[in-house]
Amino acid sequence: MAGNSIGKEFIVTSFGESHGKIIGVIIDGCPPGLQLSEADIQTELDNRIPPQPKIVSARIEKDIAKILSGVFNGFTTGAPICVIVENKEADSADYHKIKNLPRPGHADYTALIKYGGFGDFRGGGRFSGRVTVALVMAGAVAKKLLRKHDVDVLAYTSAIGNVKLERQVTYEEIRKNKYENAVRCPDSSCANEMETAIIEARKQGDSLGGIIEVLIMNVPPGVGEPLFDGLDADIAKALFAVPAVKGIEFGAGFKAAILKGSENNDDFRVRKGEISTLTNNAGGVLGGISTGMPIVARIAIKPTPSIAKKQRTVNLVTMENASISVNGRHDPCIIPKAVPVVESAVAIALIDHMLRAGLMQRIVKKEHE
Ligand SMILES: Cc1cc2nc3c(=O)[nH]c(=O)nc-3n(C[C@H](O)[C@H](O)[C@H](O)COP(=O)(O)O)c2cc1C
């Protein structure tokens, strides 16, 4: 495989380019009998576009999901599911102008080296944030399967630039409030500050990064494989497929390095006949296997590479130093769009492991019409 697929039982293959005809996904391994409609996928796709033009790229695609295969009479059949959206608002002019000037921070240079100049550079081609639409479409199916087992994946914005959500937010607050504002932060006053920070950065021709936190509730203990296929390792792999992700930590994460064993270990207790831990520094995973506690991860996303501010680059034809100011349509901050993308990537990795653990019930049709 050339890197466009992920998973062993729930295999997700992404295809399409930013300025090509479509963005699509094939999901192979979804069990039969899941009720699935285009509306299920549409809801997730709509969440990907924050409703505030000042903090997103001027390229607004409607992204209408079309299911092309794998669903019959409203239920998944067990055959590969293909879902696509059309690219309708692409404008490639700006990319032709900077074709020989690789954008610092973007994948233009590395893609050119790897594909010998044959890659589709328009809009970043396969390296565009737009390809995350494929993850979101597959994530919609994964999340629906997970919900059948009461597993809930919830991501939210916890920092943008220097603006941090300092207080603890409850699961209910996140669920209720995160889509109430454009930056996907469950605290409305913090959300306002984040929005202002993004608008300010954009005015200065710059961009901001930030942190997304993700919680996965109700994962049964015992999910994950040893060594190379640990649950945390596979979640991290799926998350690193999201462009601009630069770091991931589970539970106490990097802070665990400065704690003592007695501080970092999560003591076990029996409560109402069930085993749980008093703390969750492990972030819900031990030895690559779920503990049954919430899985908690934080994801660092870098500032958008394409910025209007002048930067130094090289001219690949003349082999001279040059400068670039990227003036096309770009997100001044990736975080707001990335929140449902992060949820999707995590849901895809988790459902793959739940299927591998034999935990998804087989649905059998009771009557034959
Ligand atoms: C949802 C989303 C939207 C993005 N939007 C942009 C954008 O408008 N402009 C840009 O230069 N990069 C954008 N990116 C980031 C680039 O695609 C990414 O930085 C680039 O492919 C290089 O990959 P790397 O940062 O993982 O090394 C976006 C990423 C995501 C996930």
The ligand as a Tripos MOL2 file, in Angstrom:
@<TRIPOS>MOLECULE
LIG
   31    33     1     0     0
SMALL
NO_CHARGES

@<TRIPOS>ATOM
      1 C1         -8.4380   21.0480    8.4140 C.3       1 LIG1
      2 C2         -7.1230   21.5450    7.9070 C.ar      1 LIG1
      3 C3         -7.0520   22.7150    7.1800 C.ar      1 LIG1
      4 C4         -5.8320   23.1830    6.7030 C.ar      1 LIG1
      5 N1         -5.8200   24.3700    6.0020 N.ar      1 LIG1
      6 C5         -4.6260   24.8410    5.5470 C.ar      1 LIG1
      7 C6         -4.5820   26.0580    4.8130 C.ar      1 LIG1
      8 O1         -5.5980   26.7150    4.5740 O.2       1 LIG1
      9 N2         -3.3710   26.4790    4.3710 N.ar      1 LIG1
     10 C7         -2.2070   25.7980    4.6210 C.ar      1 LIG1
     11 O2         -1.1490   26.2300    4.2240 O.2       1 LIG1
     12 N3         -2.2310   24.6540    5.3230 N.ar      1 LIG1
     13 C8         -3.4080   24.1550    5.7900 C.ar      1 LIG1
     14 N4         -3.4140   22.9700    6.4810 N.ar      1 LIG1
     15 C9         -2.1320   22.3400    6.8570 C.3       1 LIG1
     16 C10        -1.3480   21.7080    5.7250 C.3       1 LIG1
     17 O3         -2.1670   20.8320    4.9730 O.3       1 LIG1
     18 C11        -0.1230   20.9860    6.2860 C.3       1 LIG1
     19 O4          0.5900   21.8200    7.1470 O.3       1 LIG1
     20 C12         0.8040   20.5260    5.1780 C.3       1 LIG1
     21 O5          0.1910   19.4900    4.4300 O.3       1 LIG1
     22 C13         2.1520   19.9760    5.6800 C.3       1 LIG1
     23 O6          1.9390   18.8570    6.4990 O.3       1 LIG1
     24 P1          2.5190   18.8220    8.0020 P.3       1 LIG1
     25 O7          2.1830   20.1430    8.5980 O.co2     1 LIG1
     26 O8          1.7560   17.7030    8.6580 O.co2     1 LIG1
     27 O9          3.9770   18.5750    7.8840 O.co2     1 LIG1
     28 C14        -4.6440   22.4690    6.9580 C.ar      1 LIG1
     29 C15        -4.7130   21.2720    7.6870 C.ar      1 LIG1
     30 C16        -5.9420   20.8160    8.1690 C.ar      1 LIG1
     31 C17        -5.9990   19.5580    8.9800 C.3       1 LIG1
@<TRIPOS>BOND
     1     1     2 1
     2     2     3 ar
     3     2    30 ar
     4     3     4 ar
     5     4     5 ar
     6     4    28 ar
     7     5     6 ar
     8     6     7 ar
     9     6    13 1
    10     7     8 2
    11     7     9 ar
    12     9    10 ar
    13    10    11 2
    14    10    12 ar
    15    12    13 ar
    16    13    14 ar
    17    14    15 1
    18    14    28 ar
    19    15    16 1
    20    16    17 1
    21    16    18 1
    22    18    19 1
    23    18    20 1
    24    20    21 1
    25    20    22 1
    26    22    23 1
    27    23    24 1
    28    24    25 2
    29    24    26 1
    30    24    27 1
    31    28    29 ar
    32    29    30 ar
    33    30    31 1
@<TRIPOS>SUBSTRUCTURE
     1 LIG1         1 GROUP 0 **** ****
